Amino acid sequence: MRKLSWILRRHSFLYYARFRLLSHNSTKDEVDKETYNFYNPKTEIPQIYFEVNKKIFEGLDPKTDLEKAKHISSWLRKNIKGGSGLSLPSDIALSDMLEGKGGVCSDLSQVYNNFCVINDLLVKEWGITVIPFDKKYGGHAANEIFSKELNKWILIDVSRCITFYTFSKDKPLSALEVFYLDEGLKYDAFFENVGDDTQIQNYYFNKYATPFLISKYKNKTYDKYLKFFPSKTPIFLVHFYIFLIGKSYKYKFPLHDYRKMFKSRKSALS
């Protein structure tokens, strides 16, 4: 039964099928203009986020957007030990994660989005995959916030508490800069334990890795339908229903042709 439950949640075929349905080629200009905030106003964020937010910033008053964004990330990393994927409504997901009941990088990124909204930080969520598709890679999720002080987007890996730089630039990099700039890349940790460096190398220093924007994700919509269907309904069926009624998020690929995901490595690179 446990194996069947895993198959219905995390099997690589479902990962592959989701990309077939949701992926679109895009441009750097197009993804630069989009934010999670546009589709998720502060008034639609569940109340639990405002309550937890008071604990996050108790006695603190960060002076810059980047300081604020890093502090949220560090607090979540300190108070959420992680575990298996949840795919729950955002209020229940946050509660369960704080109680030590799981949460993978994508769960953490979605929670982080909501904290950014209520703290007036412009935010995006990015996925990272490889072209061509490789079920052994696993994929990853990270976020990007806009710093008014630096006047630029900055990639923050919330589950690892790291930002990125080149050896020749002192400003932190955006998501597209990390995967597009042809310069030496390094990461900077702002939490005491960033985890397995091998995985960081695999996600960000892999020549086959490419980012895609989680576009038009409406937290209120997914919360509604995740609560509407019985709790034992396979998550992919809930997401497929939302896709069929035209309210699904999309994956936007600004740097590489997503269609090459479904080719052999030799043909994809030609």
Secondary structure, DSSP 8 states (H G I E B T S, - for coil): -HHHHHHHHH-HHHHHHHHHHHEEE--HHHHHT--HHHHS-GGGS-HHHHHHHHHHTTT---SSHHHHHHHHHHHHHHH----S-----HHHHHHHHHTT----HHHHHHHHHHHHHHTT--EEEEEEEESS--TTT--EEEEEEEETTTTEEEEEBTTTTEEEEETT--S---HHHHHH--S-EEEEE-SS----HHHHHHHHS-TTEEEEEEES--HHHHHHHHHHS-TTS-HHHHHHHHHHTT---EEEESSS-GGGGGS-HHHHT-
